């Protein structure tokens, strides 16, 4: 459960309200308002930082067995697998017909959206809505504004995904440089 992170008393409510408040510009110096790639990059960064802070270290751009590519995929300390699908706006969400294909590969599934998006509209587009959680994120942080329902996956699939994530993470780390001890 992502809410295992302990927020100081009252700060989660205030922070969630601030993140959900309409903004004309994302706090992202990389792009102009309405610049979809910049918005997507900012939301991805903020959602990844949130997952890391909540004890769910994520990997970006993970291809799963059905050929789909999860924007973020992380593993909780108990082995639960979390997938976050990043959406830059309502049009992006409406155009996405593949997101339900991720549900079989996650114990919890979330959409991550930029601040200012109407949360009710996002959840109306998600079916089944009780299965889908919602993260509001900018380039620097994020907040879980709706918890995803936990639906445990089959043990064999979990084992295959955990091995895949471990190998992918190790490969990415290995590509960053020489890892041999001096």
C-alpha positions in Angstrom: 0.0 0.0 0.0 1.5 3.3 -1.0 0.1 5.2 1.9 2.6 3.5 4.2 4.6 6.7 3.9 3.9 8.8 7.0 3.1 12.4 6.3 3.2 15.0 9.1 -0.2 15.6 10.6 -2.5 17.5 8.3 0.2 18.1 5.6 -1.1 15.4 3.2 -4.5 17.1 3.0 -3.0 20.5 2.5 -0.4 19.2 0.0 -3.0 17.2 -2.0 -5.3 20.3 -2.2 -2.3 22.4 -3.4 -1.3 19.8 -6.0 -4.9 19.5 -7.3 -5.4 23.3 -7.5 -5.5 24.7 -11.0 -2.2 26.0 -12.3 -1.5 27.8 -15.5 2.1 26.6 -15.7 3.7 23.4 -14.5 6.7 23.9 -12.2 8.9 22.6 -14.9 11.5 24.9 -16.5 12.0 22.4 -19.3 9.0 23.3 -21.4 6.3 25.8 -22.1 2.7 25.4 -21.0 0.8 22.9 -23.1 4.1 21.3 -24.3 2.9 17.6 -24.1 6.4 16.0 -24.0 7.6 18.5 -21.3 4.4 17.9 -19.3 4.8 14.1 -19.6 8.4 14.3 -18.5 7.6 16.5 -15.6 4.7 14.2 -14.4 6.9 11.1 -14.8 9.7 12.7 -12.8 7.4 13.8 -10.0 5.6 10.4 -9.9 8.9 8.6 -9.8 10.1 10.7 -6.9 6.9 10.1 -5.1 7.2 6.3 -5.5 10.8 6.4 -4.3 9.8 8.4 -1.2 7.1 5.9 -0.5 9.5 2.9 -0.6 8.6 1.7 -4.1 11.7 2.3 -6.2 10.6 2.7 -9.8 12.0 1.9 -13.2 10.8 3.8 -16.3 9.8 2.4 -19.6 9.4 -1.2 -18.7 8.2 -3.6 -21.4 5.9 -6.3 -20.0 5.1 -9.8 -21.3 2.1 -8.6 -23.4 4.3 -6.2 -25.3 3.0 -3.1 -23.6 5.4 -0.6 -22.1 4.7 0.7 -18.5 5.7 4.3 -17.9 6.8 3.5 -14.4 6.9 0.2 -12.6 8.0 -0.3 -9.0 8.3 -2.9 -6.3 7.2 -2.4 -2.7 9.1 -4.0 0.2 6.5 -6.8 0.4 7.0 -7.6 -3.3 3.8 -5.9 -4.5 4.2 -4.6 -8.1 2.9 -1.1 -8.9 2.4 0.3 -12.4 2.0 4.0 -13.0 0.7 5.2 -16.4 1.5 8.9 -17.0 -1.1 11.0 -18.8 -0.4 14.6 -19.9 -4.0 15.6 -20.0 -7.6 14.5 -20.6 -7.1 14.1 -24.3 -4.2 11.8 -23.7 -6.3 9.7 -21.3 -9.3 9.6 -23.7 -7.1 8.4 -26.6 -5.5 5.6 -24.5 -7.4 2.4 -25.1 -4.6 0.1 -24.0 -4.2 0.9 -20.3 -6.4 -1.9 -19.1 -3.8 -4.3 -20.6 -1.6 -3.4 -17.6 -3.9 -4.5 -14.9 -2.9 -8.2 -15.1 0.7 -7.2 -14.5 0.3 -5.0 -11.4 -1.0 -5.5 -7.8 -1.8 -1.7 -7.9 -2.4 0.5 -10.9 -2.3 4.3 -11.0 -2.7 7.1 -13.4 -0.3 10.1 -12.8 -1.6 13.4 -14.1 -0.5 17.0 -13.9 -1.9 19.5 -11.4 -5.0 21.2 -12.4 -6.6 18.3 -14.2 -10.2 17.7 -13.0 -9.8 14.6 -10.8 -13.4 13.6 -11.2 -13.1 13.6 -15.0 -10.0 11.4 -14.9 -11.7 8.9 -12.6 -14.8 8.9 -14.8 -12.6 7.7 -17.8 -11.1 4.9 -15.7 -13.1 1.7 -15.8 -13.2 -0.2 -13.4 -12.7 3.0 -11.4 -12.3 1.2 -8.0 -9.2 -0.7 -9.4 -7.4 2.5 -10.5 -5.6 4.9 -8.2 -4.6 8.5 -9.0 -1.4 10.4 -8.5 -1.2 14.2 -9.1 2.4 15.1 -9.9 4.6 18.0 -11.1 8.3 17.9 -11.9 9.3 17.9 -8.3 6.9 15.7 -6.3 3.5 14.1 -6.3 0.6 13.0 -4.1 -1.6 10.0 -4.1 -5.1 11.5 -4.3 -6.9 8.2 -4.7 -5.5 4.8 -3.5 -5.6 1.9 -6.0 -7.4 -1.2 -5.0 -4.9 -4.1 -4.4 -5.6 -7.1 -6.6 -2.8 -9.7 -6.1 -1.5 -11.3 -9.2 -0.6 -15.0 -9.7 2.6 -16.1 -8.0 4.2 -17.3 -11.2 3.6 -14.0 -12.9 4.9 -12.1 -9.9 8.1 -14.2 -9.9 8.7 -13.6 -13.6 8.1 -9.8 -13.2 10.4 -9.5 -10.2 13.2 -11.3 -12.1 12.6 -9.1 -15.1 12.7 -5.9 -13.0 15.8 -7.0 -11.2 17.6 -7.8 -14.4 16.5 -4.6 -16.1 17.6 -2.5 -13.2 21.0 -4.2 -13.1 21.4 -3.8 -16.8 20.6 -0.1 -16.6 23.0 0.4 -13.7 25.7 -1.6 -15.5 25.4 0.7 -18.6 26.1 3.8 -16.5 29.8 3.0 -16.2 32.4 0.6 -15.0 31.1 -1.1 -11.8 34.3 -3.0 -11.0 35.8 -2.2 -7.6 39.0 0.0 -7.8 
